[in-house]
Amino acid sequence: MKKIGVIIIIIALIITVAWYFSSSKLNGSVKENCVAAGEDKLGYPYTKSPKICCENLKEISAAKEDQYQIIDGKFFPAPGIGSICSDCGNAICEKWENKYNCQEDCK
């Protein structure tokens, strides 16, 4: 009976190691798991990590213009809004950017 338990543990370890090495974290294909421009950074991809913005993108607030609060002349997104990835700074005001989360592109 102990042999079966040991065999099951060894098989589980082999499967775990194989899955780990096949994941994009180690093989350099982060591009497959990165979050594209305009996509929700918190919820995408729903089943994978690392949930980082793709190359040349940066994280900005996902808040719409009417979801900002003005405190002492500074603009803050409402709590719990989340963030998205954007190519803010490319001189194009994309539909997910606004004058508060990407001032360089949207004036």
N, C-alpha and C positions, 0 to 999 in steps of 0.2 A: 504494500500500500504506500509505503514511503517513496518507493521508486516512481510511482505514478505522479505523486505530488511534486517531486523533484523535476520530472520530465515536463510537467505542465508549467512549472516556474521557468524552466530553461526556454521552452517554446515562447512563453509570454515575453521574456527578455529579448529573444531574437526578433520577434515581431516589433517590439518597441524600438529597438536599435535600428532595424531596417526602416521603420517609419520615420524616425528622427533623421537618418541620413538621406532619405529621399525627399525630405521637406526642403523648401526653397531657402531656408535659413542658411543651410550649409553649402548648397550647390551654386550659389551666386545668382539665382534667377529671382531676385527680389522684385523685379519688374512685374512678374506675374501676380504677386501678392500686394503690390503697392496700390494706394488709392489715387485714382486719376482726378484730373481737374474737375471741380464741381461736384464731386462725390463726398458723401458723409463719411468723415474720418472715424467716428465712433462706431458706426454700425456696419462698415464695409471693410473687407468682406466679412460676412456674418460668421463664417465658420473657420476662418484662417487668421493667422497673424502674419506679419508684424503690425499691420494697420499703420503704416507710415506713408507719407506722401511720396508719389513717384518722383523721380529725379527732376530737378529744376522747378519743383512746386513747393509752396510753403503753406503752412496751416493758417487759416484765417477763421474768424467767427462766422458761423452759419446764420447769424441774426439778420433779418430783413431791416430796412431802415426804420420802420415803426417799432422795432423791438429793442431799441437802444434807450438807455436812460442818460440824462445829462446831470452830472454831479460836479459842481464847481467848475463848470465850463468844459469838462471832459466827457467823452462819450464812452459808455460801457454797455455791452450787450446784456440783455436780461439774463438772470441766472438760469442755468440748465439748457441753454440753447444748443450747445455743442459746437463743433468745428467742421470745416470742409477743407479740402486741398484746392489750391488755386495757383495759377501762374500770374499772380498779382505782380505788377511791375512791367508788364509787356505792352503797355500803352493801349490796351483794349479793355473796356469795361464790360466784362462778361455778365451774364444774367444773374449769377450767384454773388457777384461783387457789388458793392455800393460805396457811397462816399464815406462811410464809417469803417468798413472792414478792409478797404483797399483805396486809400486816398490817392495813391500814385496814378491809378487808372481812372477813377471815377470822381470827378470834381463837381 
